[in-house]
Amino acid sequence: MAEPSLPPPDAQGLHADPLYLSALASLGSSVPAKLMATPAKDSIAVLPFVNMSGDPSQEHFTDGLTEDIITDLSNVPGFFVIARNSTFAYKGKPADVRQIAHDLGVKYILEGSARRSDKRLRINVQLIDAAESGNHIWAERFDRELADIFDVQDEVTRRIVEAIAGKLNANAIADRYRPASLEAYDLVVRSRDLFAQSKSANDEALYQLRRAIGLDPNYCEAHWRLALATTFGWLHWGEPRELHSRNALALAQRAVEIDPNSSGARWVLGNILSRERRWDEAQIEFDVSLRLNPNDAEARMFFADFQVVSGRPLEALEAATKAFRLNPQPPGWYYWILGRALVLNGQYDKAVATLRREETYRTPSRRFLIAALARLGRIDEAHEEAKLFLASNPHWRISTWAENQAFRNTNDLEFWIETYRLAGLPE
């Protein structure tokens, strides 16, 4: 198979964006040294707020506050917003905002701190024009009742948009469902990102999200995150498919019913529909998700996965490039999807380099590494990796795996079956 080239930069100067360069590097392409950074006008990275409560148990609350401001900003039309994982890479480190802005390819940096007590919430925020002067262009302190947290989030978002873009138009800030229960909110915040870490972490997420829905039955985010964790349960963590896939679909459909304008609900439903081989419906949900929030890096990465199972691995690399542009320091599961796309594109050396990254090695993505090694003819290495994979997944079998796959092109499924046999994985 001929090795495809990576997608070219678009007409809006993406070639000069450090995030695009980061994506190229992650995808294994060389980066021309002459390319320089030209951050977009309305581009911003929100650094993790500092927990000033003196209580380490409040760390998740402060993180959740940061994440929700990122989400609100990412829904503003025309804004370019760095994903949470990449800004949280700077947590607890000295903040040279001008260097961070350069590294992430943005014009503005938002810093903040939060102090939560039993009934009060105090937030300090400052917006910095970090790409040019390094001057503060807006700063404010909010001292409110804890119950007003979501109003404060809305106000912070509005003030940032006003400071960057000027007067707001009527539709600049999208309405988003706010949970009725702070306890439910805490549970959802704690559950974020657990789904892809391990089976036990995913089980913890399932428990927390079920509790959150029990406290607030109309909590959209709790529904779609529970749908995602349920899907990972059968897809990656050994749970039986039939019941779990049915439950996941119902949860995702309920999330979209609660909030049709939730990008997260839409892409999770699209992901589940693709597993059910309902390709056209899945495409529609991904399209809606990315139209609602072009800054949703997770939506773009799961869309890349959809392109893989749809038989379009080159398009998967294009989608992955955009996801890495938004999230140049992503969680490990991004490399699962990227590695699998590289294998199907015949880029086995790049797949090995990707799948041996510390972020993803020793996770279920190891089976994609096994496949890449086998296709390179490095059979001994593939067999060694297969032993390590089976040590953590002793009941894994090619036949069971194949029954749970949803490749649109049967030749793709046969490719993986033959490759796994070549690598010595059990039938």
C-alpha positions as CSV (number, residue, x, y, z in Angstrom):
1,M,0.0,0.0,0.0
2,A,1.4,3.4,-1.0
3,E,2.0,5.7,2.0
4,P,-0.4,8.7,1.8
5,S,0.7,12.2,2.4
6,L,-0.8,14.2,5.3
7,P,-3.5,16.7,4.5
8,P,-2.2,20.1,3.3
9,P,-2.8,23.2,5.4
10,D,-6.0,25.0,4.7
11,A,-6.5,28.5,3.2
12,Q,-6.7,30.2,6.5
13,G,-3.0,30.1,7.4
14,L,-3.1,26.8,9.3
15,H,0.3,26.0,8.0
16,A,1.8,28.6,10.3
17,D,-0.1,27.4,13.4
18,P,2.1,25.6,16.0
19,L,-0.9,23.3,16.7
20,Y,-0.9,22.2,13.1
21,L,2.8,21.7,13.4
22,S,2.3,19.6,16.5
23,A,-0.2,17.5,14.7
24,L,2.2,17.0,11.9
25,A,4.8,15.9,14.3
26,S,2.4,13.5,16.1
27,L,1.4,12.0,12.8
28,G,5.1,11.4,11.9
29,S,5.7,14.1,9.3
30,S,8.7,16.4,9.2
31,V,8.0,20.0,10.0
32,P,9.6,22.7,7.8
33,A,11.7,24.9,10.0
34,K,10.7,28.1,8.2
35,L,7.1,28.0,9.4
36,M,6.4,30.6,12.0
37,A,3.5,31.1,14.4
38,T,0.6,33.4,13.5
39,P,-2.1,32.8,16.1
40,A,-5.7,33.4,15.2
41,K,-7.2,36.7,16.4
42,D,-9.8,35.2,18.7
43,S,-7.7,32.3,20.0
44,I,-7.4,31.5,23.7
45,A,-6.1,28.9,26.2
46,V,-7.6,28.7,29.7
47,L,-5.0,27.6,32.2
48,P,-6.2,25.4,35.1
49,F,-7.5,27.6,37.9
50,V,-5.5,27.4,41.2
51,N,-7.3,25.8,44.1
52,M,-7.1,28.4,47.0
53,S,-9.3,26.5,49.4
54,G,-6.5,24.9,51.3
55,D,-8.4,21.6,50.9
56,P,-6.9,19.2,48.3
57,S,-10.3,17.5,48.0
58,Q,-11.6,20.7,46.3
59,E,-9.1,20.2,43.5
60,H,-11.7,18.4,41.3
61,F,-14.1,21.3,41.8
62,T,-11.6,23.9,40.7
63,D,-10.7,21.7,37.7
64,G,-14.3,21.3,36.8
65,L,-14.8,25.1,36.9
66,T,-11.9,25.5,34.5
67,E,-13.2,22.8,32.2
68,D,-16.7,24.3,32.0
69,I,-15.3,27.8,31.1
70,I,-13.3,26.1,28.3
71,T,-16.5,24.4,27.1
72,D,-18.5,27.6,27.2
73,L,-15.8,29.5,25.3
74,S,-15.4,26.7,22.7
75,N,-19.0,27.1,21.7
76,V,-18.6,30.8,20.9
77,P,-18.8,31.2,17.1
78,G,-15.5,32.3,15.6
79,F,-13.4,31.5,18.6
80,F,-10.4,29.1,18.6
81,V,-10.1,27.4,22.0
82,I,-7.4,24.9,23.2
83,A,-8.7,21.7,24.7
84,R,-8.6,21.0,28.4
85,N,-6.0,18.3,28.3
86,S,-3.4,20.5,26.7
87,T,-3.8,23.4,29.1
88,F,-3.9,21.1,32.1
89,A,-0.4,20.0,31.1
90,Y,0.8,23.3,32.7
91,K,-0.9,22.6,36.0
92,G,1.3,23.2,39.0
93,K,4.1,24.6,36.9
94,P,5.5,28.1,36.7
95,A,3.4,30.0,34.2
96,D,5.3,31.9,31.6
97,V,2.2,33.0,29.7
98,R,4.0,34.3,26.7
99,Q,5.8,31.0,26.2
100,I,2.6,29.1,26.7
101,A,0.8,31.2,24.2
102,H,3.6,30.6,21.7
103,D,3.6,26.8,22.4
104,L,-0.1,26.6,21.9
105,G,-0.5,29.1,19.1
106,V,-3.0,31.4,20.8
107,K,-3.2,35.1,21.3
108,Y,-4.9,35.2,24.8
109,I,-4.3,33.3,28.0
110,L,-6.8,33.2,30.9
111,E,-5.6,32.6,34.4
112,G,-7.6,32.3,37.5
113,S,-8.0,31.0,41.1
114,A,-11.0,29.8,43.1
115,R,-11.8,29.4,46.7
116,R,-14.8,27.3,47.7
117,S,-16.2,27.3,51.2
118,D,-19.4,25.7,52.5
119,K,-21.6,28.5,51.1
120,R,-19.3,30.9,49.2
121,L,-17.4,30.9,46.0
122,R,-14.6,33.4,45.3
123,I,-13.0,33.5,41.9
124,N,-10.2,35.8,40.5
125,V,-9.7,35.8,36.8
126,Q,-7.3,37.7,34.5
127,L,-7.2,37.8,30.7
128,I,-3.7,38.4,29.2
129,D,-2.8,39.4,25.6
130,A,0.1,37.0,25.8
131,A,1.1,36.8,22.1
132,E,1.9,40.5,21.9
133,S,2.4,42.8,24.9
134,G,1.8,40.4,27.7
135,N,-0.5,43.0,29.3
136,H,-3.6,42.2,31.3
137,I,-6.6,43.4,29.3
138,W,-9.2,42.4,31.9
139,A,-9.3,41.2,35.4
140,E,-12.1,40.8,37.9
141,R,-13.0,39.2,41.3
142,F,-16.3,37.4,41.8
143,D,-17.6,36.8,45.4
144,R,-20.9,34.9,45.3
145,E,-23.0,32.3,46.9
146,L,-21.9,28.8,46.0
147,A,-25.3,28.1,44.5
148,D,-24.5,30.8,41.9
149,I,-21.5,28.9,40.4
150,F,-23.2,28.5,37.0
151,D,-24.2,32.1,36.8
152,V,-20.6,33.0,37.5
153,Q,-19.4,30.7,34.8
154,D,-21.7,32.4,32.3
155,E,-20.6,35.9,33.4
156,V,-16.9,35.0,33.2
157,T,-17.5,33.7,29.6
158,R,-19.4,36.7,28.6
159,R,-16.8,39.1,29.9
160,I,-14.0,37.3,28.2
161,V,-15.8,37.3,24.8
162,E,-16.6,41.0,25.3
163,A,-12.9,41.8,26.1
164,I,-11.7,39.8,23.0
165,A,-14.3,40.3,20.4
166,G,-16.1,43.5,21.5
167,K,-19.9,43.8,21.8
168,L,-21.7,40.5,21.9
169,N,-24.3,39.6,19.3
170,A,-27.5,37.9,20.5
171,N,-26.3,34.4,19.8
172,A,-22.6,34.6,20.8
173,I,-23.0,32.5,24.0
174,A,-25.0,29.3,23.6
175,D,-27.3,28.3,26.4
176,R,-26.2,25.2,28.2
177,Y,-28.1,23.0,30.7
178,R,-27.0,23.6,34.2
179,P,-27.5,20.8,36.7
180,A,-30.0,21.3,39.5
181,S,-27.8,19.6,42.0
182,L,-24.3,20.6,43.0
183,E,-23.7,17.1,44.3
184,A,-24.6,15.7,40.8
185,Y,-22.2,18.3,39.3
186,D,-19.4,17.2,41.6
187,L,-20.0,13.5,40.6
188,V,-19.9,14.3,36.9
189,V,-16.7,16.4,37.2
190,R,-15.0,13.5,39.1
191,S,-16.0,11.0,36.4
192,R,-14.5,12.9,33.4
193,D,-11.7,11.1,31.6
194,L,-12.0,7.9,33.7
195,F,-13.6,5.9,30.9
196,A,-10.3,5.2,29.0
197,Q,-7.9,4.7,31.9
198,S,-8.7,1.2,33.1
199,K,-11.6,-1.1,33.8
200,S,-11.7,-0.2,37.4
201,A,-11.6,3.5,36.6
202,N,-14.4,3.0,34.1
203,D,-16.4,1.2,36.7
204,E,-15.9,4.1,39.0
205,A,-17.2,6.5,36.4
206,L,-20.2,4.3,35.8
207,Y,-21.1,4.4,39.5
208,Q,-20.6,8.2,39.8
209,L,-22.6,8.9,36.7
210,R,-25.5,6.7,37.7
211,R,-25.6,8.5,41.1
212,A,-25.6,11.9,39.3
213,I,-28.6,10.9,37.1
214,G,-30.4,9.7,40.2
215,L,-29.9,13.2,41.7
216,D,-30.7,15.0,38.5
217,P,-32.6,12.9,35.9
218,N,-32.3,15.7,33.3
219,Y,-28.6,16.1,33.4
220,C,-27.5,15.9,29.8
221,E,-23.7,15.6,30.4
222,A,-24.3,12.8,32.9
223,H,-26.3,10.8,30.4
224,W,-23.8,11.1,27.5
225,R,-20.8,10.4,29.7
226,L,-22.6,7.3,31.1
227,A,-23.3,6.2,27.5
228,L,-19.7,6.6,26.6
229,A,-18.4,4.7,29.7
230,T,-21.0,2.0,29.0
231,T,-19.7,1.7,25.5
232,F,-16.1,1.4,26.6
233,G,-17.2,-1.3,29.1
234,W,-18.1,-3.7,26.3
235,L,-15.8,-2.4,23.6
236,H,-12.6,-2.4,25.6
237,W,-13.1,-3.7,29.2
238,G,-14.6,-7.1,28.6
239,E,-18.3,-6.5,29.5
240,P,-21.0,-8.4,27.5
241,R,-22.0,-6.4,24.4
242,E,-25.7,-7.0,23.9
243,L,-27.1,-5.4,27.1
244,H,-24.5,-2.8,27.4
245,S,-24.7,-1.6,23.8
246,R,-28.5,-1.3,24.1
247,N,-28.2,0.7,27.4
248,A,-25.6,3.0,25.9
249,L,-27.7,3.8,22.9
250,A,-30.7,4.6,25.1
251,L,-28.6,6.8,27.3
252,A,-27.1,8.7,24.3
253,Q,-30.6,9.2,22.7
254,R,-31.9,10.5,26.0
255,A,-29.0,13.0,26.2
256,V,-29.8,14.4,22.8
257,E,-33.5,14.5,23.7
258,I,-32.6,16.6,26.8
259,D,-30.3,18.9,24.9
260,P,-30.2,18.7,21.1
261,N,-27.5,21.4,21.0
262,S,-25.0,19.4,23.1
263,S,-22.0,18.6,21.0
264,G,-20.9,15.9,23.4
265,A,-24.3,14.2,23.3
266,R,-24.3,14.3,19.5
267,W,-20.8,12.7,18.9
268,V,-21.4,10.1,21.6
269,L,-24.6,9.1,19.9
270,G,-22.8,9.1,16.5
271,N,-20.1,6.8,18.0
272,I,-22.6,4.4,19.3
273,L,-24.7,4.4,16.1
274,S,-21.5,3.5,14.1
275,R,-21.0,0.5,16.5
276,E,-24.6,-0.5,15.6
277,R,-23.6,-0.2,11.8
278,R,-26.1,2.6,11.3
279,W,-23.6,4.5,9.3
280,D,-25.7,7.2,7.7
281,E,-27.3,8.1,11.0
282,A,-23.9,8.2,12.7
283,Q,-22.5,10.5,10.0
284,I,-25.4,13.0,10.6
285,E,-24.7,13.1,14.4
286,F,-21.0,13.7,13.9
287,D,-21.8,16.4,11.4
288,V,-24.2,18.1,13.8
289,S,-21.7,17.8,16.7
290,L,-18.9,19.5,14.7
291,R,-21.2,22.2,13.4
292,L,-22.3,23.0,17.0
293,N,-18.8,23.1,18.3
294,P,-15.9,23.1,15.8
295,N,-13.5,23.3,18.8
296,D,-14.6,20.0,20.3
297,A,-11.3,18.0,20.0
298,E,-12.9,14.8,21.4
299,A,-15.6,15.0,18.8
300,R,-13.0,15.3,16.0
301,M,-11.0,12.4,17.4
302,F,-14.0,10.1,17.7
303,F,-14.9,11.2,14.2
304,A,-11.5,10.0,13.1
305,D,-12.4,6.7,14.7
306,F,-15.7,6.7,12.7
307,Q,-13.7,7.3,9.5
308,V,-11.5,4.2,10.4
309,V,-14.5,1.9,10.8
310,S,-16.1,3.4,7.7
311,G,-13.2,2.3,5.6
312,R,-11.7,5.8,5.1
313,P,-8.4,5.6,7.0
314,L,-6.8,8.6,5.1
315,E,-9.8,10.8,6.0
316,A,-9.3,9.5,9.6
317,L,-5.8,11.0,9.6
318,E,-7.2,14.3,8.4
319,A,-9.7,14.3,11.2
320,A,-7.0,13.4,13.7
321,T,-4.8,16.2,12.5
322,K,-7.5,18.7,13.4
323,A,-8.0,17.1,16.8
324,F,-4.3,17.3,17.6
325,R,-4.3,20.9,16.4
326,L,-6.9,21.7,19.1
327,N,-5.3,19.4,21.7
328,P,-1.6,19.0,21.0
329,Q,-1.0,17.3,24.4
330,P,-3.9,14.9,24.4
331,P,-4.9,11.9,26.6
332,G,-3.6,8.5,25.7
333,W,-6.7,7.3,23.9
334,Y,-6.1,9.8,21.1
335,Y,-3.1,7.6,20.2
336,W,-5.2,4.5,20.2
337,I,-7.3,5.9,17.3
338,L,-4.3,7.5,15.5
339,G,-2.3,4.2,15.8
340,R,-5.1,2.2,14.3
341,A,-5.6,4.6,11.4
342,L,-1.9,4.5,10.7
343,V,-1.9,0.7,10.6
344,L,-4.8,0.6,8.1
345,N,-3.0,3.2,6.0
346,G,0.0,0.9,5.9
347,Q,2.2,3.3,7.8
348,Y,3.5,0.6,10.2
349,D,6.7,2.3,11.3
350,K,4.7,5.4,12.3
351,A,2.1,3.3,14.0
352,V,4.8,1.6,16.1
353,A,6.3,5.0,17.1
354,T,2.8,6.3,18.0
355,L,1.7,3.2,19.9
356,R,4.9,3.0,22.0
357,R,4.4,6.5,23.3
358,E,4.2,6.5,27.1
359,E,0.7,8.0,27.0
360,T,-0.8,4.9,25.4
361,Y,1.6,2.0,25.9
362,R,0.3,-0.7,28.3
363,T,-3.3,0.0,27.5
364,P,-5.6,-2.0,25.2
365,S,-4.0,-0.1,22.3
366,R,-1.2,-2.6,22.6
367,R,-3.1,-4.9,20.2
368,F,-2.7,-2.3,17.4
369,L,1.0,-2.2,18.2
370,I,1.1,-6.0,17.9
371,A,-0.5,-5.7,14.5
372,A,1.9,-3.0,13.2
373,L,4.9,-5.1,14.3
374,A,3.5,-8.2,12.7
375,R,2.9,-6.4,9.4
376,L,6.5,-5.1,9.5
377,G,7.7,-8.7,9.8
378,R,9.0,-8.1,13.3
379,I,7.3,-11.3,14.4
380,D,9.3,-12.0,17.5
381,E,8.5,-8.5,18.9
382,A,4.9,-9.0,18.0
383,H,4.8,-12.3,19.9
384,E,6.4,-10.6,23.0
385,E,3.9,-7.8,22.9
386,A,1.1,-10.4,22.5
387,K,2.2,-12.2,25.6
388,L,2.2,-8.9,27.5
389,F,-1.2,-8.0,26.2
390,L,-2.7,-11.4,27.1
391,A,-1.2,-11.2,30.6
392,S,-3.7,-8.3,31.2
393,N,-6.4,-9.7,28.9
394,P,-6.3,-13.5,29.5
395,H,-9.7,-14.1,28.0
396,W,-9.2,-12.1,24.8
397,R,-9.8,-14.1,21.6
398,I,-9.8,-13.1,17.9
399,S,-13.2,-14.7,17.3
400,T,-14.9,-12.8,20.2
401,W,-13.2,-9.6,19.2
402,A,-14.4,-9.9,15.6
403,E,-18.0,-10.4,16.7
404,N,-17.9,-7.0,18.4
405,Q,-16.4,-5.1,15.5
406,A,-18.4,-2.8,13.2
407,F,-16.2,-2.3,10.1
408,R,-18.2,-1.2,7.1
409,N,-15.7,-2.8,4.8
410,T,-15.4,-6.6,5.4
411,N,-11.9,-6.5,3.9
412,D,-10.8,-4.3,6.8
413,L,-12.1,-6.9,9.3
414,E,-10.3,-9.6,7.5
415,F,-7.1,-7.5,7.5
416,W,-7.2,-7.4,11.3
417,I,-8.1,-11.1,11.7
418,E,-5.2,-12.1,9.5
419,T,-2.8,-9.7,11.2
420,Y,-3.7,-10.9,14.7
421,R,-3.2,-14.5,13.6
422,L,0.2,-13.6,12.2
423,A,1.0,-12.1,15.6
424,G,0.1,-15.3,17.4
425,L,-3.0,-14.1,19.2
426,P,-5.4,-16.9,20.2
427,E,-8.3,-17.8,18.0
